[in-house]
Amino acid sequence: MINVYSNTNQSALKYLKDTEVNVHNVLVMADDFNIRDSIWNLLFLFYLIHSNLSVDVADSFDFMLSCSTNEVLTRYSDNVNNVNSVINFIFFKQNSLEFDNYTIYPKL
């Protein structure tokens, strides 16, 4: 598993993209990418350039964006003017048993 926390500058994703990472037998890439985008959250109406970076990195590992069996927001804004969103998402090898077959449990 590749566990990614990418800050607002997307440093982790840029590192993975710009460095030839030689990791074998990885089945999943997940965690907090800090990217809101309409690709993984239909309630967010914008497409951001950082999304390409995450998809490119995932593609380099032969991963595809996976969808959970439930839709759960993973970013809750303290500002009432900002919409809640999804910034945590998962990429799997497409042929894995877990692809599109997992549940996200919201923080209670």
N, C-alpha and C positions, 0 to 999 in steps of 0.2 A: 504494500500500500504506500502510495505517496500522499503524505499529509501536508497540505499547502495552506499557509496563512500568508496572504499577500496584502501588504499595506496599501494605502491610498495611491502610492506611486507604482504599484504592481511590481515591486522589486523581486519577489520570489518568482513570479511568472516570467519576468524578463530574464532572470538568471537561468531558469530552465530552458527558455527559448534560445538564449545566446550561448549556452554552454552545452557541449555535447555530453549529455548525461548518459552514462552507460549503466543502466539499471535493468536487470533481467527479472523475469518472472513476476512482474508487477501486474496485479489484476484490477486495481482500483486507484483513482486519484480523487481526493475529496478534501473538503473542509471549507474554510472561510476565504473566499476569493475576493471579497469586498467589491464585487461588480454587480450593480443592478442593471438588468437588461430585459427587454421584451422576449428574448429567446427562451429564458427559463422562468419568466414571470409575466404572464399575459396582462396583468394589471399595471405593469410598468410600461409606459407608452413609448419609450425611447430605446434606440439601439446605440451602444457605446463602442468605441474603437477598442477598448480593453477586452471586449468579448472575443474579438478575433484572436487576441493573444492567448486567452485561455483555451480556445478551440484548437489553435495551432499546436500548443503544447500537448494537449490531449491527443491530437492526431499523430504527433510524433511517437507516442506510445501505443498507437493503434487503438485508442479509446474513443468511445462515443458518449455524448451526453445522455444520461439515463434519467428516467422520470420515476418518482416514487409512486406507490399505489395510492397515496393521498397527497393533497396539495397543502403544504404548510408554509406559512411565512416564517422566515428565519432572521429577519431584521425588524426590530420594533423601534420606531423613532420616538425620541423624547419630545420632538417638536410637532405640535398638532398640525402644522402646515405641511409636513412631509408625510408621504404615504409609506406605510409599512411595505416591506418588500422581501425578496429572496436574494441572499448573497452567499448562501451555502448550497452547494450542489455537488453532484457526483458524476464522475466519468468512469465507465466500466469497459472492459473488453466486451464487445457485442455478443459474443458467443457464451459468456459466462451465465450461470444459472441465476445470478442476482440481477442481471440486466433487466430494468423495468419491473423488478419483483422485490421491492423492499419498502418499508414503511418508515416515515420520519415521525418521531414522537416529539410534540412541542414541549418546550420548557414550561413547566407549570409553576 
